Amino acid sequence: MKSIFRIVSLLEGISYLLLLFIATPIKAFQGDETYVKMLGMPHGILFILYVILAFMLKKEMKWDHKNFGIILLCSLLPFGTFYMDKKYLR
């Protein structure tokens, strides 16, 4: 389960960065919503999987409320999932 969570968190982090730093500026400056539409749904699915898997791993990894909150917060911050992987999963 931990390895699946690591893969999902990596993909979620990459999709978030692509959406935030590539797709959104293209939409804002060129008015082209294609990339936002293309990346939005996969990112949303990966985000939901990230949260579900985090809840499933909470007991197995013995995360207290503070660490679990940080892990959930990392999914909202750019580069947060990469930090979370390094600090809490390796």
C-alpha positions, 0 to 999 in steps of 0.5 A: 500500500505504501508503494502505491501511495508513493506512486500516486503522490508523485503523479499527483505532485507532477500533475499539480505542477503541470496544471499550476505552472503550465496549463493555467498560465497558457489559459490566462495569457493565451485564452486556451483552456485545452491544457487545463481541461486535459490535466484537470480531471487526471489531477482531480482523480489523483488528488482524491486517490492521494487523500483516500490512500493517506487515510488508509495508511494513517494507522499502518504508518502510525501517523499522529494527528499533526503529521497526518494534517501535514501529509494532507496539507502537502497535497495542496502545496506546490512541491508538497508531495515531494517533501512528504515523500522524502520526510514521511515515506522513505 
